[in-house]
Amino acid sequence: MSQDLSLEDIRRELHRLVSMADSAERPKPTRINGPDHAMPGREWDLREQVHPHTQRDFVWVVRTSDQQDTADGLVYVSTPESMYPGEDFAPLYSSDARRLAMALLAAADRAEHQAFGVTRLEDHRKAVGQ
C-alpha cells in the first residue's frame, strides 16, 4: 500500500472490501418478526454509507412474510425514498427480486472497475485469449 494514502482513501478501500465480503454470503436477517407483528416474517436492513452532503440516514428494508394468506412468494422492499421508509413497501415477485439483485451486483462490479481499475475475471480471460 502506498505511503501517500490519506485516511479517507484507506476508509474508502476498507468500505469497498467489507462490501465485497458482505456480498459473498447471504446475510442473516436483521430481525425476525413474530406472529403478533402486523407482518410476521424476516427483515433485512441495509444502512447506506454516510453520504458526503447530508446527515440523513439512508435505510433500505427488505422483508418476507410468513403469514399464510400473504406468503405468496413476494419480496417486499422499502427504499430510503419511500413515502414512509421502513413502513411503505413495494412488492416484487421473487424472480424479479433475484434479477434486481444480480443487476445490482453487475452494476457494482462495473462501477468499481471504472472508478478504481479493479480487474474483473472477464478482463483477465480476454487478456490471455481464453
N, C-alpha and C positions, 0 to 999 in steps of 0.2 A: 504494500500500500504506500502511496506517495506521502512524503512528509508535508506536502503543501495542501493537504486536505483540511478543510475547515470542519469545525464541529457539526455544522449544518450538513455538510457533504456526508459525513460519517453517519449522522442520524438518518438522512435520506436513504443511504445504502442499507442501513440496518432495517428500516421500514420495508424496503424492497425485498430483502432476504426473508424477513419474517412473513411477508405476504405470500412469498413463494412456498415457504414451509407450511403456512396455514392452508394453502390450496392443494397440497399434496395428499391430504387425508380428509375424509368427511368430518366436519366439526360436530361435536356433541351439541344438543340443544342448550340454549341459554336457560330455558325454563320449561317445565312440563306442567301444563295447566290441568288441574284435577277435574273430576266430573261436576263439581259445583261451580266451575268457571263458565262464563257465558259461551265460550267456545273452547271446550276441553281439547287438549292435544299438545303438540310440541311447537315451541317457538325458538327461532334463532335471531339474535340481534347482531347487527353489524354496525359498529360505530366507525364512521369515516375518520381519517386523519384530520387534524386541525387544518382548516382552510386558512390561507395567508391573510385574507382580507375580512374575516368575520370571526366572531367568538361563538357563533351558533353551533349547536350540536347537531350533526347530520347522522341520523339513525335510520337504518332500514330494518324492518321486522318481517321475517318470513315465517309463515305458520301453516301447519296442517291440522286437520280436525279429526278427532276421534268419535264425534257424535255419530250415531248410527244413521240418522236421517240426512247428515251432511257429509259423511265420509264417502265422497264421490270422486276421489282421485284428483281433487283440485289442490293447488298450492295457492296460498293467499299471501300477497305481498303489499306491505305498506312502505312507501318511499318517504324520504325527507320532504318531498314536495306534495305529499298527500294533503288533503284538506285538514285532516286531523291525524298527523303522523302517529303511528302506533295503535290507532283506533280505526282508521279508514283503510280498508284492504281491497285490493283488486284481485279477482280470482284468475288463475291461469290453469289450464289443463296441465297435468304433469309432463306430458310430452313437450308442450310449449315451454314449460319451465326448464326442462333439460336443454332444449335448443338455445334458450336465452343464456343459460349458464355456460354453455360451450362457446357461444358467440362472445360473451364477456371475457372468457379465458383467451380466446384467439385475439381479441382486440387488445387485451393487456399484454400479450406476447409481442404483438406488433408495436404497441406504444413504447414498450421497454427497448425493443430493438432500435426504433427510431431515435429515442431520447438518449439512450446510454450505450448503444452499439452492442447490446447483448446478442451474442451469436445464437441463432436458432439452429436446431438439429437439421432442418431442411436446407439451411445455408451451407452447412458443413457437407451434406451429401452432394449438393450441386458443385461445390468446390473440388471434391475428389472424384467427380464424374460417376457417381452411383445412381 
